[in-house]
């Protein structure tokens, strides 16, 4: 299992000097540490986590986004969502698992990230808005799904910005 912190730190719950320094520098977050510890604990119960990869976590307040390598999302979600459900109960926040993307300016990859974040809500479109100071993106979620979105539009915008480096305005329509 690949984690943001070393596996020894995740097992013991105490950070080694190297991981402690990375935490102080801001390379990893408290949420990275907490999720890593819980995943190592869950590895006993769910052997599929053995080859899982967690690159980083993004905590927006009510939502924690787990970022993994392409093709690895299923391992962190677990059968019938059991692993993500246990993580959600442990953290007291909703969990979404997304795969790292190569090109944040590729509209298809951006659309996939947004869809993964808002599941079970329906994404109607991702549009490019051309403005005098440059272009930006606008994601439109079905208006009937407003109560099904796991976080506020502002939290989703913050998560998308941190994931892709691209500013996306999230609206309902």
N, C-alpha and C positions, 0 to 999 in steps of 0.2 A: 504494500500500500504506500502510495506517495502522498505526503501531507505537507502543508506549509511549515510545520515544525518537525524536528526529528522524532522518530518513533519512540525513542527512549523518553523524551520529554512528555510525549503524549501518554505513555504508559504510567509514568510516575506522577505526573501532574505538576512536577517542578521543572522550571526551564533551566537548561544548561546555559553557560555564559554566552555561547554563540546565538542561541535563540533569544535570550534576554536582550542582547545587543540589537538584534533584528527588530524586536518589539519596540525598543526605545527609539530606533531610527525611523519607525513607521513602515518598515518593509512588510511586517505582519501585524495583525490586529488581535485584540483580546478575543474577538469572535472566531478568528482563525484557530486560536489556541483552544477555546472551548469546544468548537466543533471537532477538531482533531482528537481531543481527549475522548469525546463521546463516540467517535467512529472507531477508535481503537477498542473501546469497551464493547461496541456492537459487533466487532469482527468475530468474537467468540460465537455469537448467536447466528451471524450471517456470514458464512465462509466466502460468499461472492465478493465481499469487500476486500479480500486479499489482494486482488489486482486492480483495485479502484485507484483513481487519481483525483486528488482535490488540489487545485492550483491556488485558489484563494476564496475568501468569502467577502460578501458585501452586505453590511448591515445598514438598512435604511430606516430603522425604527420598528415598524411592525412586520417587516419582511427581511429574511436573510436569503441571499442568493449564493448558491454554491457553484463555483466555476470549475469545470472539469475539461479534460481533453475530448476532442471529437470522438463519438462512439462510446463514451464511458458514462453517460448520464444515467442509463438504466441501472448500473451497478450502485450508484449513490441513491437512487430512488428505491430500489428493491422491489421484490414481487409484491404486486398490489399496493405499492407505495409504503410498505411497512417501515423501511429504514428512514425515509423522509418524515414519516408520521412520528416515529420515536424521537427524531431530532427536533421536530416541531414542538412536541410535548416537553422535551427537556429544556429548550430555549424559551418556550412560551411565545413563539413567533411563528408566522407562516414561513414555509421553506419552498424555494423554487430552485431547480437544478438546471443550469444552462451550460452548453458546450462553448468553449472558446472559439472565437471566429478569427479568420485570417485577415479579412479585409472589411473594416467597418463601413467603408463607402459603397460596398456591394449591397444593393437594396434587398436582395434575396436573403443574404446572411443577416442583415439588420432586422428584416421581417421575422426570421426564425427566432432570433433572440427575444424580440418583443412578444411573439406568440408564446414562447416558453415561459416568459415572465407573467403573462396575464391569464394563463390557463386556469379555469375553464371558460373564461370569457372569450368572445369572438372578436378577432381583429378584422375590421372591414378593409382598411387600406393603410399603406405607408406612402406618403406623398412627399415630393420634393417641393419646397416653397422657395421661390427665387425672390430675394430682397436686394435692395441697393447695396447693403453691406455684406452680401454673400448669400449662400443657400443654406437652408436648414431643413430638417425633416419634421413631418407631422404624422403621428400615428392616430388613427381613428378607430375607436372601440365601439361596438354596437351599444346604443344607448340603453337597451333593455338589460344589458349585462353590467351596469354600473355597480350593483351590489355583489357581483360575482368576482370582481377584480380583487386580488389579494392585498392591494395597498392603494394609497391615494395616488392621483396622477403625479403629484410632486415627487413622491417617493419613487415611483416608476421612472420618472425623468432622471432623477439622481442616479438610480441604479444603471440605467441605459448609458448615461454619460460616463460613469466609472467603468463600465464594461467595454464600451466602444470608443470613448473619447469624442463621440458625436452628440450634439445637442438635438434632442427630439422632443417636440411638444406633444403631450398625450391629451387627447380630447375624446369626448363621446359624441356620436352622431347617428 
